[in-house]
Amino acid sequence: MAKPPTPNPFVPFFPGDRATAPMALEEESESAWQRFQELHDAHQQPFAPTEPAQAPTSARSFMATQPLDRASTLPAKPAPVSRRTLTLDQVMVLARRNNRACPMPGAWAQLVTLLPSREQRGSTIAPPPPIDGPAWGAVSPMQKRLRLRDQIEWAEQAGVLAVVHDFLAALPEEQWLHM
């Protein structure tokens, strides 16, 4: 009976099988050994001797707790955004706060009225429209968030980013669709 052929180690055994990975190359030089010795010696430093613990002077080993000032637990208000330094990222952080996707259809239509059209090669280009009507139920919240990002980028290029920021900041939370 014939012996089965030896499989080639570089040919996958079946479709989708991973090929063998090449072996790691080792550096065999005096400088590599020296670097190893330096790293080894750096980690062999002995710890400082420990000091014995002091026995508690009373039955209570901890200090009495103090009442917490209620004002210190309130979150600090975010710093006001300067109109000079307003960036696309800052407006996107505002738009994504509390896992927001986009404004609700009525508010979104108002937002689009703030976006000017642009002239390009002799023709007028309108800003990206909001998702509303029958498409509202068919489009995912992530796609709505991406459309809002397109509109915010449009506002940045048109120079009305601060106006869009102020509009979005003034929207109450119930006027937002959340993810």
CYANA upper distance limits for C-alpha pairs under 8 A (distance plus 0.5 A):
  7 PRO  CA     11 VAL  CA      8.30
  9 PRO  CA     20 THR  CA      7.94
 10 PHE  CA     19 ALA  CA      6.80
 10 PHE  CA     20 THR  CA      7.15
 11 VAL  CA     19 ALA  CA      7.48
 12 PRO  CA     16 GLY  CA      8.07
 12 PRO  CA     17 ASP  CA      5.82
 12 PRO  CA     18 ARG  CA      7.00
 12 PRO  CA     19 ALA  CA      6.36
 13 PHE  CA     17 ASP  CA      6.78
 27 GLU  CA     32 ALA  CA      7.01
 28 GLU  CA     32 ALA  CA      7.09
 28 GLU  CA     33 TRP  CA      8.17
 29 SER  CA     33 TRP  CA      7.04
 30 GLU  CA     34 GLN  CA      6.68
 31 SER  CA     35 ARG  CA      6.65
 32 ALA  CA     36 PHE  CA      6.73
 33 TRP  CA     37 GLN  CA      6.72
 34 GLN  CA     38 GLU  CA      6.76
 35 ARG  CA     39 LEU  CA      6.76
 36 PHE  CA     40 HIS  CA      6.55
 37 GLN  CA     41 ASP  CA      6.48
 38 GLU  CA     42 ALA  CA      6.59
 39 LEU  CA     43 HIS  CA      7.01
 40 HIS  CA     44 GLN  CA      6.92
 41 ASP  CA     45 GLN  CA      7.54
 56 PRO  CA     60 ARG  CA      7.82
 56 PRO  CA     61 SER  CA      5.97
 57 THR  CA     61 SER  CA      7.92
 68 LEU  CA     72 SER  CA      8.29
 69 ASP  CA     73 THR  CA      7.80
 70 ARG  CA     74 LEU  CA      7.65
 81 VAL  CA     85 THR  CA      7.84
 81 VAL  CA     86 LEU  CA      6.91
 82 SER  CA     86 LEU  CA      6.53
 83 ARG  CA    162 ALA  CA      6.71
 86 LEU  CA     90 GLN  CA      7.07
 86 LEU  CA     91 VAL  CA      8.13
 86 LEU  CA    161 LEU  CA      8.13
 86 LEU  CA    162 ALA  CA      7.42
 87 THR  CA     91 VAL  CA      7.09
 87 THR  CA    161 LEU  CA      8.44
 88 LEU  CA     92 MET  CA      6.67
 88 LEU  CA    152 ILE  CA      7.69
 88 LEU  CA    153 GLU  CA      7.40
 88 LEU  CA    156 GLU  CA      7.30
 88 LEU  CA    161 LEU  CA      8.14
 89 ASP  CA     93 VAL  CA      6.61
 90 GLN  CA     94 LEU  CA      6.90
 91 VAL  CA     95 ALA  CA      6.69
 91 VAL  CA    152 ILE  CA      8.15
 91 VAL  CA    161 LEU  CA      8.45
 91 VAL  CA    165 HIS  CA      6.32
 92 MET  CA     96 ARG  CA      6.54
 92 MET  CA    149 ARG  CA      7.71
 92 MET  CA    152 ILE  CA      8.29
 93 VAL  CA     97 ARG  CA      6.51
 94 LEU  CA    165 HIS  CA      8.40
 94 LEU  CA    168 LEU  CA      8.06
 94 LEU  CA    169 ALA  CA      7.58
 95 ALA  CA    100 ARG  CA      6.83
 95 ALA  CA    101 ALA  CA      7.92
 95 ALA  CA    102 CYS  CA      7.71
 95 ALA  CA    168 LEU  CA      7.49
 96 ARG  CA    100 ARG  CA      5.24
 96 ARG  CA    101 ALA  CA      7.01
 98 ASN  CA    178 HIS  CA      8.13
 99 ASN  CA    178 HIS  CA      6.21
 99 ASN  CA    179 MET  CA      6.36
100 ARG  CA    145 ARG  CA      8.46
100 ARG  CA    176 TRP  CA      6.84
100 ARG  CA    177 LEU  CA      6.45
100 ARG  CA    178 HIS  CA      4.76
100 ARG  CA    179 MET  CA      6.53
101 ALA  CA    141 PRO  CA      6.20
101 ALA  CA    142 MET  CA      7.12
101 ALA  CA    144 LYS  CA      6.85
101 ALA  CA    145 ARG  CA      5.13
101 ALA  CA    176 TRP  CA      7.68
101 ALA  CA    177 LEU  CA      6.01
101 ALA  CA    178 HIS  CA      5.59
101 ALA  CA    179 MET  CA      6.14
102 CYS  CA    108 TRP  CA      8.07
102 CYS  CA    141 PRO  CA      8.20
102 CYS  CA    144 LYS  CA      6.64
102 CYS  CA    145 ARG  CA      5.98
102 CYS  CA    148 LEU  CA      6.74
102 CYS  CA    176 TRP  CA      6.30
102 CYS  CA    177 LEU  CA      5.94
102 CYS  CA    178 HIS  CA      7.76
103 PRO  CA    107 ALA  CA      6.28
103 PRO  CA    108 TRP  CA      5.64
103 PRO  CA    175 GLN  CA      6.34
103 PRO  CA    176 TRP  CA      4.80
103 PRO  CA    177 LEU  CA      6.30
104 MET  CA    108 TRP  CA      6.37
104 MET  CA    175 GLN  CA      5.90
104 MET  CA    176 TRP  CA      5.79
104 MET  CA    177 LEU  CA      6.26
105 PRO  CA    109 ALA  CA      6.61
105 PRO  CA    130 PRO  CA      8.08
105 PRO  CA    131 ILE  CA      7.94
105 PRO  CA    132 ASP  CA      6.38
106 GLY  CA    110 GLN  CA      7.07
107 ALA  CA    111 LEU  CA      6.80
107 ALA  CA    175 GLN  CA      7.39
108 TRP  CA    112 VAL  CA      6.93
108 TRP  CA    130 PRO  CA      6.77
109 ALA  CA    113 THR  CA      7.19
109 ALA  CA    130 PRO  CA      6.96
110 GLN  CA    114 LEU  CA      7.54
111 LEU  CA    115 LEU  CA      7.67
111 LEU  CA    164 VAL  CA      7.60
111 LEU  CA    167 PHE  CA      7.77
112 VAL  CA    127 PRO  CA      7.89
112 VAL  CA    129 PRO  CA      7.36
112 VAL  CA    130 PRO  CA      7.56
112 VAL  CA    151 GLN  CA      8.28
114 LEU  CA    160 VAL  CA      8.42
114 LEU  CA    163 VAL  CA      8.04
114 LEU  CA    164 VAL  CA      7.60
115 LEU  CA    127 PRO  CA      6.95
115 LEU  CA    151 GLN  CA      8.32
115 LEU  CA    154 TRP  CA      8.00
115 LEU  CA    155 ALA  CA      6.60
115 LEU  CA    158 ALA  CA      8.21
115 LEU  CA    160 VAL  CA      7.78
116 PRO  CA    126 ALA  CA      7.91
116 PRO  CA    127 PRO  CA      7.48
116 PRO  CA    155 ALA  CA      8.47
116 PRO  CA    158 ALA  CA      7.50
117 SER  CA    124 THR  CA      6.93
117 SER  CA    125 ILE  CA      6.06
117 SER  CA    126 ALA  CA      5.14
117 SER  CA    127 PRO  CA      6.41
118 ARG  CA    124 THR  CA      6.10
118 ARG  CA    125 ILE  CA      5.68
118 ARG  CA    126 ALA  CA      7.14
118 ARG  CA    127 PRO  CA      8.36
118 ARG  CA    158 ALA  CA      8.14
119 GLU  CA    123 SER  CA      6.10
119 GLU  CA    124 THR  CA      5.11
119 GLU  CA    125 ILE  CA      6.66
120 GLN  CA    124 THR  CA      6.81
120 GLN  CA    125 ILE  CA      7.44
127 PRO  CA    151 GLN  CA      7.36
127 PRO  CA    154 TRP  CA      7.32
128 PRO  CA    147 ARG  CA      7.91
128 PRO  CA    150 ASP  CA      7.46
128 PRO  CA    151 GLN  CA      6.54
130 PRO  CA    147 ARG  CA      7.71
130 PRO  CA    148 LEU  CA      8.14
131 ILE  CA    135 ALA  CA      6.75
131 ILE  CA    136 TRP  CA      6.25
131 ILE  CA    144 LYS  CA      7.27
131 ILE  CA    147 ARG  CA      8.28
132 ASP  CA    136 TRP  CA      5.22
134 PRO  CA    138 ALA  CA      7.58
135 ALA  CA    139 VAL  CA      6.45
139 VAL  CA    143 GLN  CA      6.82
139 VAL  CA    144 LYS  CA      7.42
140 SER  CA    144 LYS  CA      6.97
141 PRO  CA    145 ARG  CA      6.64
141 PRO  CA    177 LEU  CA      8.26
141 PRO  CA    178 HIS  CA      8.00
141 PRO  CA    179 MET  CA      6.31
142 MET  CA    146 LEU  CA      6.73
142 MET  CA    179 MET  CA      7.92
143 GLN  CA    147 ARG  CA      6.76
144 LYS  CA    148 LEU  CA      6.76
145 ARG  CA    149 ARG  CA      6.75
146 LEU  CA    150 ASP  CA      6.81
147 ARG  CA    151 GLN  CA      6.88
148 LEU  CA    152 ILE  CA      6.72
149 ARG  CA    153 GLU  CA      6.60
150 ASP  CA    154 TRP  CA      6.65
151 GLN  CA    155 ALA  CA      6.69
152 ILE  CA    156 GLU  CA      6.78
152 ILE  CA    161 LEU  CA      7.49
152 ILE  CA    164 VAL  CA      7.86
153 GLU  CA    157 GLN  CA      6.84
154 TRP  CA    158 ALA  CA      6.60
155 ALA  CA    159 GLY  CA      6.50
155 ALA  CA    160 VAL  CA      5.53
155 ALA  CA    161 LEU  CA      5.44
155 ALA  CA    164 VAL  CA      7.53
156 GLU  CA    160 VAL  CA      6.57
156 GLU  CA    161 LEU  CA      5.29
160 VAL  CA    164 VAL  CA      6.94
161 LEU  CA    165 HIS  CA      6.56
162 ALA  CA    166 ASP  CA      6.65
163 VAL  CA    167 PHE  CA      6.74
164 VAL  CA    168 LEU  CA      6.65
165 HIS  CA    169 ALA  CA      6.50
166 ASP  CA    170 ALA  CA      6.67
167 PHE  CA    171 LEU  CA      7.06
171 LEU  CA    175 GLN  CA      6.75
171 LEU  CA    176 TRP  CA      8.22
172 PRO  CA    176 TRP  CA      7.96
